[in-house]
């Protein structure tokens, strides 16, 4: 697989004390947060699909989100924009693009990674509690929350998950995923993104993410995207 690498520097900018203090750090994550005073710099990699590699940067995003969950929430969309801004500022103190033109894309990729990682964490927490208790009733999970989430938050979420509306939405989402497999369709078939990227390098320059996305999400011989979701991503993010 080919990688698109960006050399990073750690900007010497500190958040105002009042901004940093408005987000509490909870037991279980306090000791795992890296030392921001460190002068160590880190390489930062985006895959050819425009995602953050499952390495230190992605893990750091997860740690930040875990340590600063503001209230009983189980989805990234429930984080207020000011909270997202502060967490992104904290992230960019440790990982930062050196090229200004990469900044808009960096924020979008960071948001997507934070959303995915939180969703995965919540799923794993529910799955572990369900397997430990042998019960699918969320009210039986009250004593089996993850170490990174406050107990009172976990209990509130368990009661939310036990309600009819949440259960109904969960079932609807499962049925939707089962009947809308087109969201996972790509035109690349068995050809990897790396191979498509190599072919696009025949342009005698590195392919843009937009070109690579179009190559793998448009129907051959046409200008049509394989799905409405692919078109939405192209129009909104590329």
WORA-V433611 format. One record per residue. N is the residue number from 1. RES is the residue in one letter. SS is DSSP state (helix for helix, strand for strand, loop for the rest). PSI is psi in radians with two decimals (999 if undefined). OMEGA is omega in whole degrees, -180 to 180 (* if undefined). Layout:
BEGIN
n=<N	N>
res=<RES	RES>
ss=<SS	SS>
psi=<PSI	PSI>
omega=<OMEGA	OMEGA>
END
This chain:
BEGIN
n=<1	2	3	4	5	6	7	8	9	10	11	12	13	14	15	16	17	18	19	20	21	22	23	24	25	26	27	28	29	30	31	32	33	34	35	36	37	38	39	40	41	42	43	44	45	46	47	48	49	50	51	52	53	54	55	56	57	58	59	60	61	62	63	64	65	66	67	68	69	70	71	72	73	74	75	76	77	78	79	80	81	82	83	84	85	86	87	88	89	90	91	92	93	94	95	96	97	98	99	100	101	102	103	104	105	106	107	108	109	110	111	112	113	114	115	116	117	118	119	120	121	122	123	124	125	126	127	128	129	130	131	132	133	134	135	136	137	138	139	140	141	142	143	144	145	146	147	148	149	150	151	152	153	154	155	156	157	158	159	160	161	162	163	164	165	166	167	168	169	170	171	172	173	174	175	176	177	178	179	180	181	182	183	184	185	186	187	188	189	190	191	192	193	194	195	196	197	198	199	200	201	202	203	204	205	206	207	208	209	210	211	212	213	214	215	216	217	218	219	220	221	222	223	224	225	226	227	228	229	230	231	232	233	234	235	236	237	238>
res=<X	X	X	X	X	X	X	X	X	X	X	X	X	X	X	X	X	X	X	X	X	X	X	X	X	X	X	X	X	X	X	X	X	X	X	X	X	X	X	X	X	X	X	X	X	X	X	X	X	X	X	X	X	X	X	X	X	X	X	X	X	X	X	X	X	X	X	X	X	X	X	X	X	X	X	X	X	X	X	X	X	X	X	X	X	X	X	X	X	X	X	X	X	X	X	X	X	X	X	X	X	X	X	X	X	X	X	X	X	X	X	X	X	X	X	X	X	X	X	X	X	X	X	X	X	X	X	X	X	X	X	X	X	X	X	X	X	X	X	X	X	X	X	X	X	X	X	X	X	X	X	X	X	X	X	X	X	X	X	X	X	X	X	X	X	X	X	X	X	X	X	X	X	X	X	X	X	X	X	X	X	X	X	X	X	X	X	X	X	X	X	X	X	X	X	X	X	X	X	X	X	X	X	X	X	X	X	X	X	X	X	X	X	X	X	X	X	X	X	X	X	X	X	X	X	X	X	X	X	X	X	X	X	X	X	X	X	X>
ss=<loop	loop	strand	strand	strand	strand	loop	strand	loop	loop	loop	loop	loop	loop	loop	loop	helix	helix	helix	helix	helix	loop	loop	loop	loop	loop	loop	loop	loop	helix	helix	helix	loop	loop	loop	loop	loop	loop	loop	loop	loop	loop	loop	strand	strand	strand	strand	loop	loop	loop	loop	strand	loop	loop	loop	helix	helix	helix	helix	helix	helix	helix	helix	helix	helix	helix	helix	loop	loop	loop	loop	loop	loop	loop	loop	helix	helix	helix	loop	loop	helix	helix	helix	helix	helix	helix	helix	helix	helix	helix	helix	helix	loop	loop	loop	loop	strand	loop	loop	helix	helix	helix	helix	helix	helix	helix	helix	helix	helix	helix	helix	helix	helix	helix	helix	helix	helix	helix	helix	helix	helix	helix	helix	helix	helix	helix	helix	helix	helix	helix	helix	helix	helix	loop	loop	loop	loop	helix	helix	helix	loop	loop	loop	loop	loop	loop	loop	loop	loop	loop	helix	helix	helix	helix	helix	helix	helix	helix	helix	helix	helix	loop	loop	helix	helix	helix	helix	helix	helix	helix	helix	helix	helix	helix	helix	helix	helix	helix	helix	loop	helix	helix	helix	helix	loop	loop	loop	loop	loop	loop	loop	loop	helix	helix	helix	helix	helix	helix	helix	helix	helix	helix	helix	loop	loop	loop	loop	loop	helix	helix	helix	helix	helix	helix	helix	helix	helix	strand	loop	loop	loop	loop	loop	loop	strand	loop	loop	helix	helix	helix	helix	helix	helix	helix	helix	helix	helix	loop>
psi=<2.43	2.64	2.55	1.94	2.49	2.24	2.41	2.67	2.78	1.87	2.43	1.15	2.32	2.52	2.55	2.58	-0.74	-0.55	-0.74	-0.59	-0.26	-0.16	1.94	2.60	2.21	2.71	2.45	-0.47	-0.33	-0.82	-0.25	-0.17	2.25	2.73	1.97	-0.29	-0.14	2.54	0.09	2.40	2.74	2.43	2.59	2.21	2.38	2.40	2.96	-0.20	0.13	0.55	2.81	2.30	2.63	1.17	-2.57	-0.65	-0.78	-0.72	-0.63	-0.68	-0.79	-0.76	-0.75	-0.81	-0.80	-0.73	-0.24	0.54	2.08	-0.38	-3.11	1.54	2.59	0.20	2.53	-0.57	-0.33	-0.13	2.22	2.64	-0.76	-0.61	-0.74	-0.74	-0.76	-0.73	-0.66	-0.69	-0.74	-0.68	-0.76	-0.16	-0.34	-0.59	2.15	2.39	2.47	-0.34	2.10	-0.58	-0.25	-0.20	-0.80	-0.72	-0.62	-0.75	-0.73	-0.74	-0.70	-0.79	-0.79	-0.71	-0.75	-0.75	-0.84	-0.77	-0.68	-0.75	-0.74	-0.73	-0.77	-0.71	-0.79	-0.65	-0.78	-0.74	-0.74	-0.75	-0.69	-0.75	-0.63	-0.73	-0.34	0.38	2.50	0.05	1.96	-0.47	-0.21	-0.09	0.04	-0.61	0.20	0.73	2.86	2.69	-0.37	-0.05	2.34	2.48	-0.76	-0.57	-0.79	-0.77	-0.72	-0.72	-0.69	-0.75	-0.62	-0.79	-0.40	-0.19	2.73	-0.85	-0.76	-0.75	-0.70	-0.77	-0.67	-0.76	-0.69	-0.75	-0.71	-0.77	-0.67	-0.79	-0.63	-0.53	-0.02	0.98	-0.26	-0.33	-0.39	0.16	2.36	2.70	-0.04	-0.32	-2.26	-0.02	2.24	2.85	-0.61	-0.70	-0.77	-0.69	-0.71	-0.71	-0.69	-0.37	-0.22	-0.23	-0.04	0.47	2.80	2.35	2.55	2.82	-0.61	-0.77	-0.73	-0.69	-0.80	-0.68	-0.58	-0.05	0.10	2.55	2.42	2.34	0.05	3.06	0.31	2.37	2.71	-0.32	2.85	-0.59	-0.66	-0.72	-0.73	-0.77	-0.75	-0.77	-0.67	-0.71	-0.30	999>
omega=<178	-178	176	-170	177	175	-174	170	179	-179	-178	180	179	175	174	-178	-178	-180	-180	-176	-176	176	-178	174	-174	178	-179	178	-176	-176	-178	179	180	180	-178	-179	-179	-180	-179	176	-175	170	-176	-174	169	176	179	176	177	180	176	180	179	179	-174	-178	179	179	179	176	179	-180	178	-179	179	-174	-174	175	-169	-176	-179	179	178	180	-178	-179	180	175	179	-178	178	178	177	-179	-180	179	178	176	179	179	-176	172	-180	178	-178	174	178	-180	-178	-177	179	-174	179	179	-179	-179	-180	179	178	179	-179	180	178	179	-179	-177	178	178	179	180	-179	178	-179	179	178	-178	180	180	180	-179	-179	-177	-176	-177	175	178	-178	-180	176	-176	-170	-177	-173	179	179	-177	-175	-178	178	-177	-178	176	-180	-180	178	179	178	179	177	-179	-179	-176	179	-178	-179	179	179	179	179	180	178	-180	179	180	-179	180	-179	-176	179	-180	-179	180	-179	-177	172	180	-176	-179	-180	-180	-175	175	-180	179	177	179	179	178	-180	176	176	176	-178	172	179	179	175	178	179	180	-180	178	179	-178	-175	-177	176	179	-177	177	180	176	-177	175	-175	-179	178	179	178	178	-180	179	-178	-178	-173	-167	-173	*>
END
